[in-house]
Amino acid sequence: MVTQSVASSSYGNDLLTAPRSPCFCSNTNLRRHYLSKMDILCPKCLALHWMEERLTKSSRSSPVFGTCCLEGKVKLHSLITPPPPLEALYDENDDRSKLFRSHS
């Protein structure tokens, strides 16, 4: 039996092992799909997107997105800067910082 790990929010960070059905594809000429770069900025909130994520009513030259900020309807406050000791744990590359980031 083939299994895959599935994260479950109802069990916190526990990983569950769920059965996965085998692929019964008759086409053996499958090709890898390339999404291209995620380098298109939402004009409202500056979130990064793939061009293919734009709303169908928008154009390639003027893309509009709805999955990040609902076309500017959702506005979040800027994050506050953490206290210097906490910021150092996120930014530095020493053993203590790496251990901290491995658990966050």
C-alpha positions in Angstrom: 0.0 0.0 0.0 1.3 3.5 -0.9 1.0 6.1 1.8 1.5 9.8 2.1 1.8 12.2 5.0 -1.1 14.5 5.6 -0.9 17.4 8.0 -4.0 17.7 10.1 -4.9 21.0 11.8 -7.3 19.3 14.1 -4.4 17.4 15.7 -2.0 20.4 15.9 1.4 19.6 14.3 0.8 15.8 14.3 1.3 14.0 11.0 -1.1 11.4 9.9 -0.4 8.6 7.5 -3.3 8.3 5.0 -3.7 5.7 2.3 -3.2 7.0 -1.2 -4.7 5.1 -4.2 -2.3 4.1 -6.9 -2.3 6.0 -10.2 -4.0 4.1 -13.0 -2.9 6.3 -15.9 -2.8 4.7 -19.3 -0.8 7.6 -20.7 2.9 6.9 -20.1 4.0 10.1 -21.9 3.2 12.4 -19.0 5.2 15.6 -18.9 6.2 17.8 -16.0 4.2 21.0 -15.7 6.2 24.2 -15.2 4.5 27.0 -13.5 7.1 29.6 -14.3 8.3 32.2 -11.8 6.1 33.5 -9.1 7.0 37.1 -9.8 3.8 39.0 -10.5 2.9 41.5 -7.8 -0.7 42.1 -6.8 -1.2 45.8 -7.5 -3.2 46.2 -4.2 -1.2 44.3 -1.5 2.1 43.4 -3.4 1.7 39.7 -2.7 3.5 37.5 -5.2 1.5 35.4 -7.7 1.9 33.3 -10.8 0.4 35.0 -13.8 -2.0 32.1 -14.2 -3.6 33.0 -10.8 -5.0 36.2 -12.2 -8.8 36.7 -12.3 -10.3 35.8 -15.6 -11.6 39.4 -16.0 -8.1 40.8 -15.9 -5.5 40.9 -18.7 -1.8 39.8 -18.8 -0.8 43.4 -19.1 -2.9 44.5 -16.1 -3.4 41.4 -13.9 -5.8 41.5 -10.9 -5.8 38.9 -8.2 -8.5 37.8 -5.7 -6.8 35.1 -3.6 -4.6 37.4 -1.5 -6.6 40.6 -0.6 -9.9 40.2 -2.5 -8.9 42.9 -5.0 -8.0 45.3 -2.2 -11.0 44.7 0.0 -8.9 43.1 2.8 -6.2 45.3 4.4 -3.9 44.0 7.1 -1.9 46.1 9.5 1.9 46.0 9.2 3.6 43.5 11.5 5.4 45.1 14.5 9.1 44.6 14.8 9.9 41.9 17.3 12.1 42.7 20.4 15.8 42.5 19.5 16.5 39.1 21.1 13.7 37.5 19.2 14.6 39.2 16.0 18.1 37.9 16.3 16.9 34.4 16.6 15.1 34.8 13.3 17.9 36.7 11.5 21.2 35.3 12.7 22.8 32.0 11.6 24.4 30.7 14.8 23.5 27.3 16.3 21.0 28.7 18.8 19.1 30.6 16.0 19.0 27.5 13.8 17.7 25.4 16.6 15.0 28.0 17.3 13.9 28.2 13.7 13.8 24.5 13.4 11.0 24.5 16.0 9.0 27.5 14.8 
